[in-house]
Each structure stands twice: as structure tokens, then as C-alpha cells.
Amino acid sequence: MSRTMSVADSIIIDVAPAEAYEQLSDPTAMGRWSPENRGATVRGERRGAYVGMVFEGRNKRGAARWTTRCTVTAADPGERFAFRVDAIGLRRPRLPGSIATWEYRFEAVDGGTRVTETWTDDRRSWPDFLAHGFDRVATGGKTFAQFQRGNIRTTLKRLKAALEGGRTS
């Protein structure tokens, strides 16, 4: 069985694209919405997303905790924010490798913004059988594509609730 290498979902949020971008392009804030991420530390002094910015994300799934090193690959205000996960480890991201790419697109729609979150599996060199086995252990029985679908949906719903201040549309 071949792997699903990318999954995405969208939600309409009643804010301008620039506002949605400003929130999602701050890696230190992602822990407010993500079911796994617990925030990040940006390397260097510069604030505000830019291509090449490096940050370390803190993550938790059940009892498991890990840190990732990520590099921003797109930082187009109000349009697109993306980063590549290129190292992982328990306390420090010491094991380099292509792991995943996360992308957020912002599209103006009547009265708000369509935010699309996409996860892409960058473990292309892994044989499918190995990836499937690892994924099922790491996610409690699912593939990463199945698992990330749920994470993306949760993240988008939480983001919408936070940016709309609890309002429902």
C-alpha cells in the first residue's frame, strides 16, 4: 500500500488575511492551537517570520516529548507561511533528516480568510513498509496522513475560535 504523502484542510475565519498570517507565522504561538506543539524558540534576535529563520519546536503526544528544528521556507505576509522540519530529538534536535513540511495559505474570501493548512511527508527515502510500521507505533495505529488530518482539523478549529474571540459564524 503506497503512502499518502500530503494532507490538507481549510477553514474560513472572520479576520483579514494579514491578521491570520501574523498569528500563524509566529512559531512561538503555535502551541495555542496545535494539539501536539507546545511552542517554539526562535534562533537569533530577529522577530517576524522570514525565509531562512530557524526555530526549535517543542512537541508532546501522550507521554512522548520531542524537539524539532525547523527552517522557514516561505514568509509572504497575508499569503503564505511554510517551514520544513529538518531535525528531531528528545531535548535537542540532534538527528538531521527530511521529516515534514508544513504550509499555511491565506486567501481573502467574503468577510474573512480561508486558511489552508497542509502537511507533507518528506520521508521520501523511507520504504513504504517501514514508514507504515513506524507511523502505526508513533500514532497509536494510524498512518501519519490519517493522524495529521485530525491534527490539522483541531488546529484550524482552535485558531478560528481564538481569532474570532469565541464568536461563531
C-alpha positions as CSV (number, residue, x, y, z in Angstrom):
1,M,0.0,0.0,0.0
2,S,1.5,3.3,-1.0
3,R,1.6,6.2,1.4
4,T,-0.4,9.4,1.3
5,M,2.3,12.0,1.2
6,S,0.3,15.1,1.8
7,V,-3.0,16.1,3.5
8,A,-4.7,19.5,3.8
9,D,-7.8,21.1,5.2
10,S,-9.2,24.6,5.2
11,I,-11.4,26.8,7.4
12,I,-12.9,30.3,6.9
13,I,-12.0,32.7,9.7
14,D,-13.7,36.1,10.1
15,V,-10.4,38.1,10.1
16,A,-8.3,39.7,7.3
17,P,-5.5,37.6,5.7
18,A,-2.8,39.8,7.2
19,E,-4.1,39.1,10.7
20,A,-4.4,35.3,10.2
21,Y,-0.9,35.3,8.7
22,E,0.5,37.3,11.6
23,Q,-0.7,34.8,14.1
24,L,0.3,31.6,12.2
25,S,3.7,32.9,11.2
26,D,4.8,33.2,14.8
27,P,6.2,29.8,15.7
28,T,6.3,30.7,19.4
29,A,2.4,30.9,19.4
30,M,1.6,27.6,17.6
31,G,1.2,25.8,20.9
32,R,-2.0,27.8,21.4
33,W,-3.8,25.9,18.6
34,S,-1.9,22.7,17.8
35,P,-2.8,19.5,19.7
36,E,0.9,18.5,19.7
37,N,3.1,21.6,19.5
38,R,3.9,23.3,22.8
39,G,5.5,26.4,21.4
40,A,8.9,27.2,19.9
41,T,12.1,29.1,20.5
42,V,13.3,31.2,17.6
43,R,17.1,31.2,17.0
44,G,18.7,34.6,16.6
45,E,17.4,38.0,17.5
46,R,15.2,38.9,14.5
47,R,11.4,38.6,15.1
48,G,8.8,38.3,12.5
49,A,8.9,35.4,10.0
50,Y,11.5,35.4,7.2
51,V,12.8,32.8,4.8
52,G,15.7,31.0,6.5
53,M,14.5,31.7,10.0
54,V,15.3,28.7,12.3
55,F,13.3,27.7,15.3
56,E,13.1,24.7,17.6
57,G,9.6,23.4,18.3
58,R,8.6,21.6,21.4
59,N,6.1,18.8,20.9
60,K,4.1,16.3,23.0
61,R,1.9,13.3,22.1
62,G,0.7,11.4,25.1
63,A,3.8,10.7,27.3
64,A,6.2,11.3,24.4
65,R,8.0,14.6,24.1
66,W,10.4,15.7,21.4
67,T,12.0,18.8,19.9
68,T,12.3,19.6,16.2
69,R,14.5,22.0,14.3
70,C,12.5,23.9,11.6
71,T,13.5,26.3,8.8
72,V,11.1,28.8,7.3
73,T,10.8,28.3,3.6
74,A,8.1,30.8,2.8
75,A,7.1,34.0,4.5
76,D,4.8,36.0,2.3
77,P,2.6,38.2,4.6
78,G,-1.1,37.7,4.2
79,E,-0.5,34.9,1.6
80,R,1.7,32.0,2.6
81,F,3.9,30.8,5.5
82,A,5.8,27.4,5.4
83,F,8.5,25.6,7.2
84,R,10.5,22.4,6.8
85,V,11.2,20.1,9.8
86,D,14.8,19.1,9.3
87,A,15.9,17.6,12.6
88,I,14.4,15.8,15.6
89,G,15.5,14.8,19.1
90,L,14.3,14.4,22.6
91,R,15.7,17.5,24.3
92,R,17.7,18.9,21.3
93,P,17.0,18.2,17.6
94,R,20.3,16.2,17.0
95,L,19.1,13.7,14.4
96,P,19.0,15.5,11.0
97,G,16.8,14.4,8.1
98,S,13.9,15.4,5.9
99,I,10.8,14.9,8.1
100,A,7.9,17.1,7.1
101,T,6.9,20.4,5.6
102,W,4.0,22.5,7.0
103,E,2.4,25.2,4.9
104,Y,-0.3,27.7,5.6
105,R,-2.1,29.7,2.8
106,F,-4.3,32.7,3.3
107,E,-7.0,33.6,0.8
108,A,-9.3,36.5,1.1
109,V,-13.0,35.5,0.9
110,D,-16.2,37.5,1.6
111,G,-15.9,38.7,5.1
112,G,-12.8,36.8,6.1
113,T,-9.9,34.5,5.1
114,R,-9.7,30.9,4.0
115,V,-6.8,29.4,5.9
116,T,-5.5,26.2,4.4
117,E,-3.0,24.1,6.4
118,T,-1.0,21.4,4.6
119,W,1.3,18.7,6.0
120,T,3.7,17.0,3.6
121,D,5.6,13.8,4.5
122,D,9.2,14.5,3.5
123,R,10.4,11.0,4.4
124,R,10.5,10.1,0.8
125,S,13.6,7.9,1.1
126,W,11.8,5.6,3.6
127,P,10.3,2.4,2.1
128,D,6.5,2.4,2.5
129,F,6.5,-0.7,4.7
130,L,9.0,0.9,7.1
131,A,7.0,4.2,7.2
132,H,3.7,2.4,7.8
133,G,5.2,0.4,10.7
134,F,6.8,3.4,12.3
135,D,3.7,5.5,11.8
136,R,1.4,3.0,13.5
137,V,3.6,2.7,16.5
138,A,4.1,6.5,16.8
139,T,0.4,7.4,16.3
140,G,-1.3,4.6,18.1
141,G,-2.4,2.7,15.0
142,K,-2.8,5.2,12.2
143,T,-0.7,6.4,9.3
144,F,0.8,9.9,9.7
145,A,-1.5,11.1,7.0
146,Q,-4.6,9.9,8.9
147,F,-3.2,11.3,12.1
148,Q,-2.3,14.7,10.7
149,R,-5.8,15.1,9.2
150,G,-7.1,15.1,12.7
151,N,-4.4,17.4,14.0
152,I,-5.0,19.9,11.2
153,R,-8.7,20.0,11.8
154,T,-8.2,20.6,15.5
155,T,-5.6,23.3,14.8
156,L,-7.8,25.1,12.4
157,K,-10.9,25.0,14.7
158,R,-8.8,26.3,17.6
159,L,-7.3,29.0,15.5
160,K,-10.8,30.1,14.3
161,A,-12.1,30.2,17.9
162,A,-9.1,32.2,19.1
163,L,-9.1,34.8,16.3
164,E,-12.8,35.3,16.3
165,G,-12.7,35.8,20.0
166,G,-15.2,33.0,20.7
167,R,-17.7,34.2,18.1
168,T,-19.3,31.7,15.8
169,S,-20.1,32.4,12.2
